[in-house]
Amino acid sequence: MTLLQPKTTDQGNEKHLPVVVRTAKDQIKVTVGSVLHPMLPEHFIQWVFISQEGHYQIKTFAPGDVPEALFHVLPEKNILVYEFCNIHGLWLTEVKK
């Protein structure tokens, strides 16, 4: 097993870095990339995962899906948002409360 270190900046981050928008006090929308990531069989986002002080949620994707998801969150807590690309690996965006 290999420990993955998430990227937060790198070449290609416009298609990989999770973009988080608060849609309600207790809800966020996560889109993968400021430029929407391709979702081809050979290159796609496998999942988006959020971690919030002991609470975890995941949304998985398949080729052809739109790489975005809605999550219910605790309003006053920091949020770690991870995504995994089958080619470019693990990426992280941290949202401060």
N, C-alpha and C positions, 0 to 999 in steps of 0.2 A: 504494500500500500504506500502511496506517495502523498505526503502532505502538500496540499495546494496553498499557495500564497495568493490572495486575491489582488488583482490589479485595480488601481484607482485612476491611474493616468498612464497612457501609453499610446503609441500610434494605433489608430483604429478605435479610440475610445468613443468617437461620435456614433459608432454602431454597436457598442458593447456596454457602455456605462449605463446602469439603470437610472432612468429619469423618474423622479417621484413627484407627484402632484397631490396635494391634500384636496379631496373632493368634498369632505365633510369633516367635522371635528374628530370623528372616530373612523375615518375611511381614507385610504390612499389609493391612487391609481399608479401602477408601475408600468412604464413602457421601456422596452430595451432599446436604448440608443436615442439620441436626438435626431438621428437619421435612422428610420426603421430598419432593423436588422433583417437580412434575407432569411427565408425559412425554406430552404431547399433540402432535399434528402441528403446531400453531401455536406451541407453547412447550415446548421440551425441552432437555435436556443433550446436547450433541453429542459431547463427549469428556472423559475424565480423563487427565491426563498427569503422570508423575512424572519428576523429574530428581534424579540423585544422583551428583555429582562425575564427570561424563562418561558416565554410564549413563542411558539414557532408555527409558521404556515408555509405551505409550498404549493406552487402551481406548475404542473408539467405541461410540456408542449410537444407537438409532433410537426414534422415538415408540413407546410401549408397553413398552419395556425398563425394568428396574429400574436406577436410576442408582447402581450400586455395583460395585466390582471388587476382586479380590485381586491383589496384586503381590508378587513376591519382591524383597527389598531387601538391601543390604549392612548388616549389623547395627550397625556402629560409625560410620556416616556420616549427616550431615544429609540430609533429604529435602524437596524442594519439590514440593508437590502442587497442580496447576492443574486447573481445570475451566472449560468454556466453555458458557454458556447462549446459545441463539440470539437471545434478546431482551435479557438483562441483562449479557452479555459475560463477560469473563475474571475469575476469582476465584482466590485463592491462600491456601494454608495451608502454613506452614513447620513441619516437625517437627525439633526439635533432637535430636542423638544422645544 
